[in-house]
Amino acid sequence: MTEVPRETRVLDAVVSIADSLLDDFDVVDLLTGVTERCAELLDIEAAGFLLADPLNQLRLLAATSEQTRELELFQLQADEGPCVDCYSTGQPVSVADVQEVLHRWPQFVPAAVDAGFASVHALPMRAAGIVLGALGLFGTRRGELNEADLLVAQTLAHIACVALLRESAPTPSTVMPHLRSALTGRVIVEQAKGLLHELLDVSVEEAFTLMRTYARASGEHLTEVARRLMMDRYSRLLILTELAEFSSGTRD
């Protein structure tokens, strides 16, 4: 079978994401998909989006896996790492060998190495001169990202900004409500993941996958499914029953 050229795969990904933006979409689900595209298209293993809240504190919005989520959260707790530096300076960060910057990030580097990552990178999410957050990229091999990879990554970061801002012109007064809404949605999703982890006896990562699968099958937003699980006791039982069926189907 002939391998599809990388340029074609990149264009297909951009067109697919752009099509999603023209439809009714859930921002957490969409940006989770963008992180997965990063891992598919770039010379990296994992990716995550960190978004600044109204107090300029970075918060996790999306990640390729639970392991990546945990590393991103550790980066925030330690207040050091590629995304933290990228957001504070507004400039890209690229580290070909993370062990060479132990003096720079004494807490983050051991955590990254323990997670199996050898190189780390971050690109700013920017709109109208405002830095909204950072796209973190994590590789299992040492090495810089080439110019083509950096261009693709920055393009995907721009698309993420468009998804966040939707139809509003990016000014400080219009940006903040969208950021607040996106972060609130992520909090509800995290709560629902924990609930499913306990009630269905599945991993947190599997709980997230089940919610995404259910949301797409039912034509609902991911955050709406999470909100119903947490706040609507009348529909919770129905959702849990159907999610349990999804779960048993994936295990068979």
C-alpha positions as CSV (number, residue, x, y, z in Angstrom):
1,M,0.0,0.0,0.0
2,T,1.4,3.4,-1.0
3,E,2.0,5.7,2.0
4,V,0.0,8.9,1.9
5,P,2.3,11.9,1.7
6,R,2.7,13.9,4.8
7,E,1.5,17.1,3.1
8,T,-1.7,15.4,2.1
9,R,-2.3,14.2,5.7
10,V,-1.7,17.7,7.0
11,L,-4.1,19.2,4.6
12,D,-6.7,16.5,5.3
13,A,-6.4,17.2,9.0
14,V,-6.8,21.0,8.6
15,V,-9.8,20.6,6.3
16,S,-11.4,18.1,8.7
17,I,-10.9,20.5,11.7
18,A,-12.1,23.5,9.6
19,D,-15.3,21.5,8.7
20,S,-15.9,20.9,12.4
21,L,-15.6,24.7,13.1
22,L,-18.5,25.3,10.6
23,D,-20.7,23.0,12.5
24,D,-22.0,23.0,16.1
25,F,-19.1,21.7,18.1
26,D,-17.9,21.2,21.7
27,V,-14.6,23.0,22.3
28,V,-13.1,20.5,24.7
29,D,-13.8,17.6,22.4
30,L,-12.6,19.5,19.4
31,L,-9.3,20.5,21.0
32,T,-8.7,17.0,22.3
33,G,-9.0,15.9,18.7
34,V,-6.5,18.6,17.7
35,T,-4.0,17.3,20.3
36,E,-4.4,13.8,18.7
37,R,-3.8,15.3,15.3
38,C,-0.5,16.8,16.6
39,A,0.6,13.4,17.8
40,E,-0.3,11.9,14.4
41,L,1.3,14.6,12.2
42,L,4.4,15.7,14.1
43,D,7.5,14.0,15.3
44,I,6.1,13.8,18.8
45,E,4.2,11.3,21.0
46,A,1.8,13.5,22.9
47,A,0.4,17.1,23.1
48,G,-1.7,19.2,25.4
49,F,-3.4,22.7,25.5
50,L,-3.0,24.9,28.5
51,L,-5.3,28.0,28.6
52,A,-5.0,31.0,30.8
53,D,-7.9,32.0,33.0
54,P,-9.0,35.6,33.7
55,L,-6.4,35.7,36.5
56,N,-3.6,34.7,34.0
57,Q,-3.2,31.3,35.6
58,L,-2.8,28.4,33.2
59,R,-5.3,25.6,33.3
60,L,-5.5,22.3,31.4
61,L,-8.0,22.3,28.5
62,A,-7.1,19.2,26.5
63,A,-4.5,16.5,26.2
64,T,-3.9,13.3,24.2
65,S,-3.9,11.0,27.2
66,E,-4.2,10.8,30.9
67,Q,-0.4,10.5,31.2
68,T,0.0,13.8,29.3
69,R,-2.7,15.4,31.4
70,E,-0.8,14.4,34.6
71,L,2.4,15.8,33.3
72,E,0.8,19.1,32.2
73,L,-0.8,19.4,35.6
74,F,2.5,18.8,37.3
75,Q,4.0,21.5,35.1
76,L,1.4,23.9,36.5
77,Q,1.9,22.8,40.1
78,A,5.7,23.2,39.8
79,D,5.3,26.5,37.9
80,E,8.0,25.5,35.5
81,G,8.3,23.8,32.1
82,P,8.0,24.6,28.4
83,C,4.3,25.8,28.4
84,V,4.9,28.0,31.5
85,D,7.9,29.7,29.8
86,C,6.1,29.9,26.5
87,Y,3.0,31.6,28.0
88,S,5.1,34.0,30.1
89,T,7.3,35.1,27.2
90,G,4.9,34.7,24.3
91,Q,7.7,32.9,22.4
92,P,8.1,29.3,21.2
93,V,10.1,27.0,23.4
94,S,12.0,24.0,22.0
95,V,14.2,21.7,23.9
96,A,15.9,18.8,22.0
97,D,17.1,17.0,25.1
98,V,15.1,17.7,28.2
99,Q,17.9,16.3,30.5
100,E,20.1,19.1,29.4
101,V,17.9,21.7,31.1
102,L,17.6,20.2,34.5
103,H,19.0,23.4,36.0
104,R,16.2,25.4,34.3
105,W,13.4,23.1,35.3
106,P,14.6,21.0,38.3
107,Q,11.2,19.6,39.1
108,F,9.7,19.3,35.6
109,V,12.6,17.5,34.0
110,P,12.5,14.4,36.2
111,A,8.7,14.2,35.9
112,A,9.0,14.4,32.1
113,V,11.8,11.7,32.0
114,D,9.7,9.4,34.3
115,A,6.8,9.8,31.9
116,G,9.1,8.6,29.0
117,F,9.6,11.9,27.3
118,A,13.0,13.0,26.0
119,S,12.2,16.3,24.1
120,V,9.6,19.0,24.8
121,H,8.3,22.0,22.9
122,A,5.7,24.7,23.3
123,L,4.0,27.2,21.0
124,P,1.9,30.2,22.0
125,M,-1.8,30.4,21.4
126,R,-2.2,34.0,20.4
127,A,-5.0,36.2,19.1
128,A,-4.9,40.0,18.4
129,G,-1.7,40.3,20.4
130,I,-3.1,38.4,23.4
131,V,-1.4,35.2,24.5
132,L,-4.3,32.9,25.4
133,G,-2.2,29.9,26.4
134,A,0.2,27.4,25.0
135,L,0.3,24.1,23.0
136,G,2.7,21.7,24.6
137,L,4.4,19.0,22.5
138,F,6.2,16.0,24.0
139,G,8.5,13.6,22.2
140,T,9.9,10.2,23.2
141,R,13.1,10.8,21.2
142,R,15.7,13.6,21.5
143,G,15.7,16.2,18.7
144,E,14.5,19.5,17.6
145,L,11.2,20.0,15.6
146,N,12.0,20.9,12.1
147,E,10.6,24.0,10.4
148,A,7.8,22.1,8.8
149,D,6.7,20.6,12.1
150,L,6.8,23.9,13.8
151,L,4.7,25.5,11.0
152,V,2.1,22.7,11.3
153,A,2.0,23.0,15.1
154,Q,1.6,26.7,15.0
155,T,-1.2,26.3,12.4
156,L,-3.0,23.9,14.7
157,A,-2.5,26.3,17.7
158,H,-4.1,29.1,15.6
159,I,-7.0,26.8,14.7
160,A,-7.4,26.2,18.4
161,C,-7.7,29.9,19.0
162,V,-10.3,30.2,16.3
163,A,-12.3,27.4,18.0
164,L,-12.1,29.2,21.3
165,L,-13.1,32.6,20.0
166,R,-15.7,31.4,17.5
167,E,-17.4,34.3,15.9
168,S,-16.2,37.1,18.2
169,A,-13.5,39.5,17.2
170,P,-10.5,38.9,19.5
171,T,-10.4,41.8,21.9
172,P,-9.8,41.6,25.7
173,S,-13.5,42.1,26.4
174,T,-14.6,39.3,24.0
175,V,-11.8,36.8,24.7
176,M,-12.4,36.4,28.4
177,P,-16.0,35.1,28.3
178,H,-15.0,32.4,25.8
179,L,-12.0,31.4,27.9
180,R,-14.0,31.2,31.0
181,S,-16.7,29.1,29.3
182,A,-14.1,26.7,27.9
183,L,-12.4,26.2,31.3
184,T,-15.7,25.7,33.1
185,G,-16.6,23.0,30.5
186,R,-13.3,21.3,31.2
187,V,-13.9,21.3,34.9
188,I,-17.3,19.6,34.5
189,V,-15.7,17.0,32.2
190,E,-13.0,16.2,34.8
191,Q,-15.7,15.8,37.4
192,A,-17.7,13.4,35.2
193,K,-14.6,11.4,34.4
194,G,-14.1,10.8,38.1
195,L,-17.7,9.9,38.6
196,L,-17.5,7.3,35.8
197,H,-14.2,6.0,37.1
198,E,-15.9,5.2,40.4
199,L,-19.3,4.0,39.2
200,L,-18.3,1.9,36.2
201,D,-14.9,0.7,37.5
202,V,-13.0,1.9,34.5
203,S,-9.8,3.9,34.2
204,V,-10.0,7.7,34.1
205,E,-8.8,7.7,30.5
206,E,-11.4,5.1,29.5
207,A,-14.1,7.1,31.2
208,F,-13.2,10.1,29.0
209,T,-13.2,7.9,25.9
210,L,-16.6,6.5,26.8
211,M,-18.0,10.0,27.2
212,R,-16.6,11.2,23.9
213,T,-18.0,8.1,22.1
214,Y,-21.4,8.5,23.8
215,A,-21.6,12.2,22.9
216,R,-20.8,11.6,19.3
217,A,-23.2,8.7,19.0
218,S,-26.0,10.7,20.6
219,G,-25.2,14.0,18.8
220,E,-24.6,15.8,22.0
221,H,-21.7,18.0,23.1
222,L,-19.2,16.3,25.3
223,T,-19.6,19.0,28.0
224,E,-23.4,18.7,27.9
225,V,-23.1,14.9,28.5
226,A,-20.7,15.6,31.4
227,R,-23.1,18.3,32.8
228,R,-26.1,15.9,32.6
229,L,-24.1,13.2,34.5
230,M,-23.2,15.6,37.3
231,M,-26.4,17.7,37.5
232,D,-29.4,15.9,36.1
233,R,-30.4,13.0,38.3
234,Y,-33.3,12.0,36.0
235,S,-31.1,11.3,33.0
236,R,-28.0,10.1,34.8
237,L,-29.2,6.6,35.2
238,L,-30.0,6.3,31.5
239,I,-26.6,7.7,30.5
240,L,-24.8,5.4,33.0
241,T,-26.6,2.3,31.6
242,E,-25.7,3.2,28.0
243,L,-22.1,4.0,29.0
244,A,-21.9,0.6,30.8
245,E,-23.0,-1.1,27.6
246,F,-20.3,0.8,25.6
247,S,-17.7,-0.2,28.2
248,S,-18.7,-3.9,28.2
249,G,-18.6,-3.8,24.4
250,T,-15.1,-2.5,24.2
251,R,-13.9,-5.1,26.7
252,D,-15.4,-8.1,24.8
